Amino acid sequence: MWKVLLVLLAAAAIVAIEWRSLMERKLKRELWTFFLLCLVGTSLGVAEVLRLDIPNPLDWISVLYKPLSNLIYGNSA
């Protein structure tokens, strides 16, 4: 529980620092992008702290290119 709180506090600190900078320069689109990426990163951080099973993007790439690799190298398995 403490680790989740630590991740959330770190995310809140980052948002507090960046919010001011982006608002002063009136960068609305960048602010929305920052919030979206921060939300995704915080969610992944909390999931990692809770030891949830997070899919690895490399596994998806491997599944996608496995038939091509078999075709090139002649592996039938």
Secondary structure, 3 states (H helix, E strand, C coil): CHHHHHHHHHHHHHHHHHHHHHHHCCCHHHHHHHHHHHHHHHHHHHHHHCCCCCCCHHHHHHHHHHHHHHHHHCCCC
